[in-house]
Amino acid sequence: MKKIIPLEAGDYYLTPEGYRCFTEQYHLKRGYCCESGCRHCPYGFNKNTLKKK
């Protein structure tokens, strides 16, 4: 079962299109890479090569 992480200030911002974009701060709190190619991934996952740095 996944742990629910409460959202705090700085965990995300809204894109011009109205989507939530999670920041590096949120990803580090979550503690793992979801391998979805997130814009602010601190784990270095590259969606094109399917590898972490």
N, C-alpha and C positions, 0 to 999 in steps of 0.2 A: 504494500500500500504506500502511495506517495505521500510525503509530508506536505501539509499545506503551509505555505509561507505567506504571512500577511504582507500586503503591499505598503510601502512607506514612501515618503517624499524622496524623489531621486531614483526610484526603481524603474520608472518608465516615463515616456513622454508621448504625446500624440503627434502623429505624422500629419502633414497637410491633408492627407486623404481621410484622416479620422481614425486611423488604426493605432493601437498601443504598441510601442516599440520598447522592449525591455533593455535596460542599460547594463553595462558591465557589472555595476553594483549588485543588481538583482541576480545575474547569473552566478556571481561568486557566492551570494547567500544561498542560492539553490544548491550549489556544490557539485554539479556534474554537467557534462555536455550532452545535449539532447540530439546532436548531430543533424540539426535542421538547417544549418547555415545561417544562424542568427547574425544580424548586423553588428552587434557589439559583443561577440563571443570572446571571452578572455582565454579560452582553451585552445584557440588556434585551429579550429576545425575548418577545413576547406571543402565546401560542398561539391566543387568540380572534381577534386581528386579523391574525395571521401577519406581523407587522412587528417590527423591532427599534427600540428607542428611539433 
